[in-house]
Amino acid sequence: MILGALTLPALSKTSLAQEASKITIVMQHGLPYLPLMVMNSMKLVEKNAAKAGLADIDVDYRILGGTSSLIDALISGQMHFGVTGVPGLATLWDKTVGTAHEVRALCAAQSMPYILVTNNPAVKSIRDFTAKDKIAVPSIKVSAQAVCLQMAAAKEWGQDQYARLDPLTITRSHPDAATAVMSKSSEITSHYAAAPFYYYELDTPGIHKVLSSYDTLGGATTNGVVLTSKKFCEANPKITAAVYAAFTEANAFINANHDAAAELYIKTTGEKRATRDEIVKMIADKDNVWTTVPQNCMKFVDFMRSVGTVKKTPSSWKDLFMPNAHELAGT
């Protein structure tokens, strides 16, 4: 069962001799987390763990509202795996690489765009934003949307102007941001949104698209990576392999079963705004790539290094990921 945003209990320490009997997997809101919903519903981690001889593992799925909350949960030991954007991974890897608390990704969760939408008719491009606009992102400065906005600003005005739009950003969860933009009743005029929220917003009269993250990054880009601790993975190789296999199976299921995946999404989230057919259309959108292969991750990292947000440079994307994913043709 997926639980709401709660204060998570501290997790028990795992010895090297015996793998953990319980793990916590954390996600955020929206369609990008469909693979985790499939994993939960179909008990894919439990199935793969049982194949490896771990019969009674307890897998707890939880929801947190933003990148900063998820990072805090990992640092405090309140989760074992969680899906967040590449910038969150890059930031934590930069701070922890080579230490006992090194953070890495297990694999990608999927590749999907972020879409910047607005209810301000005067805004046709990012050049048109003024101090009167507020742009909602899941977490200011550190979320993938916030960094994508910085990358777009650097592209538009020059590298030294990468933070030009930062003062306009405000932290909101995707559901709250979408409600604010569609209702046009708050200071928030724009939202750098994830699916399904940008579909809803763009279906609302008076709201239009300003920019896609794919425009900035030059094509399909990993939307979420599976954040984890190198120490935990090395102490729990069978569980780690089971989670990796579960993500692979979940994406394969989504690719082969759009209808069933849509029904599962609606059942899990209590979705009422969109019909099953509309969710199927979203899942099948050519921009949404259901894969564990990391795509364009190094573009985020290289940008963050160039502006000083991170200090260290991985030699390749593989430095950011556990060996489980090294078989993939990532970038």
Buried (B, 14 or more C-beta within 10 A) or exposed (E): EBEEBEEBEEBEEBEEEEBBEEBBBBBBBBBBBBBBBBBBBBEBBBBBBBEBEBEEBEBBBBBBBBBBBBBBBBBEBBBBBBBBBBBBBBBBBBBBBEEEBBBBBBBBBBBBBBBBBBBBEEBEEBEEBEEEBBBBBBBBBBBBBBBBBBBBBBBBBEEEEBBBBBEBBBBBBBEBBBBBBBEEEBEBBBBBBBBBBBBBBEEBEEBBBBBBBBBBBEEBBBBBBBBBBBBBBEBBBBBBBBBBBBBBBBBBBBBEBBEBBBBBBBEBBEBEEBEEEBBBBBBBBEBBBBBBBBBBBBBBBEBBBBBEBBEEEBEEBBBBBBEBBEEBEBB
